[in-house]
Every structure is written in structure tokens, then in C-alpha cells.
């Protein structure tokens, strides 16, 4: 069982998301808690991938055509840290 921690800004970002994206995010969290990031890679709709550049060390999963969840994993602690929910803008803030 994986633990999911959300950055404090994620709560604010969730308030402005469309309902469909919120449902996909909840499904994303269910999959991560049960099978971890490896489970996301098995579902092609999420297009889970590692990021480069300033976001190196982070991963991204697609929640919709324009929305992504950016997260970082710590396998030693079985932990997933959600950094941001973004409208496909990978610039570090």
C-alpha cells in the first residue's frame, strides 16, 4: 500500500479543476495507493512518463487532454508526493 502526500497548493488547484478531471484524479490516487506508480504504467490512458530538465526526478501522468499530475516517488518509504496539478505547464514554480 502506497501513501500519497499532496503539496498544500494542490488543494487550491483542485478547486479550479473541471469535475471530469477531479474524477480522474481520484481514480489516479486509487490506482497509486493499491499498486503504486508501476500500476499507472500499465494503463496507457495516463501516459505516465518521467520528466526532464528542471523537473528531472519527477513523473507526470495525464488526467485529460490538457491536465497533468506531477509527482515524485520515494520507493524506500513507499511514498508518492503530488507536487502539482497543472494545465500542461511544466515550468517550475
N, C-alpha and C positions, 0 to 999 in steps of 0.2 A: 504494500500500500504506500503510495507516494503522498507527500504533503505538499500543498500548494500555498505559497505565500504571495499576496498581492501588494504591490507598492501602493502607498497611500493615494497617489494620483489616479490609480486605476478606478477607484470608486467614483471619482468625479467624471472620468471619461465614460464610465458605464451609463451615467445619467443622460448623456447626449447621443447614445447609440440607438439605432433603429431596433425595434422589437425582434426582428428576424436575427440580427447579429447577436443580441443578448441570448437568444435560444441556442444559437450555435456555440457561443462561449460556454454556456452551461454544459452542453454536450462535450465540448473540448475538455472541460475540467473533469467530467465523469470519466472520460477515457484515460486522462493522465493519472487520476487517482488510482484507477484499477490496474492499468498496465504500463504506466509511465510513458516517457517520450517514444519508446520503441513502438507502442501501440498506435501512435499518431502516424508513424511512417508506413504502417500497413493500410491506412485509409488514404487513398490518393486524393480525395477531395480537400484535405487540409494542406496539401503541398508543403509539408514540413521540411524546412531546409536550414542549414547553418548560414550565418551572415558573415560578411567580410568587412574590412575597413574599420571604421570607428566602432562598429557593433560586433567585432570579432569576439568569439566566445559565447555569443547569444544565438538563439534559434528563432525562427519565425514560422507561424502556421497561419494559413489563410482561413478567415472566418466568412468571407464573402468576396465578391469581386474586388472591392476597394478596401476591405478592412483586414488587418492582421493583428495577431497577438505576438508580442515579442517577449521571450522568456529565456531564462538561464537555468541550467541544471547543476545539481551537486549530487553525483551518484553516491559519494561516501556517506551522505546524510539522507539519501532518498528524498530529495527536496527539489521542487520546481519553483523558481521565483519569477512571477509575472512582473515584467518591468513596465510594459505599456500596451495599451490597445490603441492602434493608430489607423488612420485612413491612408495607409500605404505611404507613409512619410518616414523614411529610415534615418533622418538626421537626428543625431543625438541631442537631447535637450538638457 
